[in-house]
Amino acid sequence: MDGRESWIEQNRANWDDRAALHEAAGYGIDALVVDRTRISGEVAQDRDRLGDLTGLDVIHLQCHLGTDTVSLARLGARRTVGVDLSPQSVNGARAIAARCGESIEYVESDVYRAREAAEGDFDLVYTSIGVLCWLPDVAGWARVVASLLRPGGRFLIRDDHPMLMAVGEDASDGLRLEQPYFQRDEPMTWDQQGSYIETPEGAPPMTHTRSHQWNHSIGEIITALLEDGLMLDSFEETPYSAWCPWPDLIEREGDRWRLRESPDRIALQYVITAHLPR
Ligand SMILES: C[S@@+](CC[C@H](N)C(=O)[O-])C[C@H]1O[C@@H](n2cnc3c(N)ncnc32)[C@H](O)[C@@H]1O
């Protein structure tokens, strides 16, 4: 296995462990099961951007446990497909969709092989929160996005901003630029117990703690999409994040976190919509 294959394989093992933790922690799953009209907070905030999905074929890349995939199906999609690298995530997502009463196809695949792994073309490619940082090459990813869309098809990504990713985790001394902002070949490698949720009591320790991430600048992301023929429809940067990167400096507002003081200093998340011309 060369560097890239081995990094992705270690990420797969790490995500299998995280998926088990997330399921044990609840991850908003029961609420989707109990209320069959409910959609996740992530998808809800883009409801206007997503528009009416009635009768559309939708694919969700890096779908994890599929809480957002279930939500896309509930917005009326005719066919909903979720793709993820981690078998534990995909198996969990299948069971959750069944409990939610939604018919969803889940495919276990590296996102770079999603074109071969998923049959047919799509009207919407969706991906959100904590996605591009796991991918070594943003140009290759954009090629896959374009190849999945039929002419006129739409694309939406909401993700952590590369500025957030560039700032170090230890903010006790203020925010410091510690990680690259631009894409590099070599990953940033972490060795950590736990995930971005609070570890549920009694959960066994993770056995695959090493993971690898890459940052991609906003310019690199948009350029990659344009080079593969997508047309940009909207681009928004927000001062809030979906999770808490720096506990000492951040305050919570509902499902969002922003800097307590002068939140306009930094963008923490971005949303891009684009389409493939007819
Ligand atoms: C942070 S999660 C996405 C979470 C999602 N927003 C949610 O809350 O359900 C990232 C997902 O990307 C998946 N992933 C990481 N690298 C991948 C790759 N190369 N191909 C496909 N999926 C990948 C992981 O298995 C994980 O399920």
The ligand as a Gaussian input file, in Angstrom:
#p B3LYP/6-31G(d) Opt

LIG

0 1
 C      -17.551000      13.945000       9.736000
 S      -18.290000      12.600000       8.893000
 C      -19.564000      13.350000       7.988000
 C      -20.573000      13.612000       8.994000
 C      -21.912000      13.993000       8.536000
 N      -21.934000      15.405000       8.273000
 C      -22.823000      13.635000       9.675000
 O      -22.865000      14.348000      10.673000
 O      -23.437000      12.607000       9.635000
 C      -17.130000      12.206000       7.650000
 C      -17.462000      10.908000       6.904000
 O      -16.560000      10.837000       5.784000
 C      -16.259000       9.479000       5.569000
 N      -15.039000       9.406000       4.772000
 C      -13.771000       9.746000       5.132000
 N      -12.935000       9.567000       4.091000
 C      -13.680000       9.114000       3.056000
 C      -13.386000       8.737000       1.723000
 N      -12.136000       8.779000       1.239000
 N      -14.402000       8.301000       0.935000
 C      -15.679000       8.216000       1.415000
 N      -16.017000       8.564000       2.669000
 C      -15.027000       9.015000       3.485000
 C      -16.119000       8.890000       6.966000
 O      -16.253000       7.488000       6.969000
 C      -17.253000       9.633000       7.706000
 O      -18.406000       8.839000       7.740000

